[in-house]
Structure formats: C-alpha cells, structure tokens
C-alpha cells in the first residue's frame, strides 16, 4: 500500500468571550478550589510532575489556604460522588 495520509476535516473552533472565560474560571474555583476540611490526614503518593502541575494551578488560581492536597481532596470527593452507585455495582460483579 502506498503511503497515504488521511486529513481530518478542519473543525472551526468556537470563540469564547472573556465573560464566558471568567464565568468558567469562577465555576472551576467554586468546584475544585474551595479549601476542604480534612480530618485525619493520610499520605498519598503522586509523581513529581503531577505535583508540580497541581502546585502551579493552586498558586495561580487558588485562594489563601488552598493547597495541592486540598485540590486532590476535592477532585477525589467529586469523583467518588459521581461514581458511587457505579462503584457499588461493579464491586458486586
């Protein structure tokens, strides 16, 4: 077979206004960057690369008292809430 390249059709990107971008940032902050109350902390290990990225996100977008650990806590809580029923069903398989 000859070398053939398949070109994908260009999909026009939707323009996002600065107002929409600000609202999206506020939604992100409200969802992920609220300082959680963590009782009985336990260590969790992540790669240095991921930790550096989380630190950067928290430093630039998070408020006072927010940390990479807090962001991870919020992400995991939301994940577990979203998949709680599925996880329970999968556990029974």
Secondary structure as the mmCIF struct_conf table of DSSP 4:
data_model
#
loop_
_struct_conf.conf_type_id
_struct_conf.id
_struct_conf.beg_label_comp_id
_struct_conf.beg_label_asym_id
_struct_conf.beg_label_seq_id
_struct_conf.end_label_comp_id
_struct_conf.end_label_asym_id
_struct_conf.end_label_seq_id
HELX_LH_PP_P HELX_LH_PP_P1 UNK A 6 UNK A 15
HELX_RH_AL_P HELX_RH_AL_P1 UNK A 18 UNK A 32
BEND BEND1 UNK A 34 UNK A 34
BEND BEND2 UNK A 40 UNK A 40
HELX_RH_AL_P HELX_RH_AL_P2 UNK A 48 UNK A 61
TURN_TY1_P TURN_TY1_P1 UNK A 64 UNK A 65
HELX_RH_AL_P HELX_RH_AL_P3 UNK A 68 UNK A 91
TURN_TY1_P TURN_TY1_P2 UNK A 92 UNK A 92
#
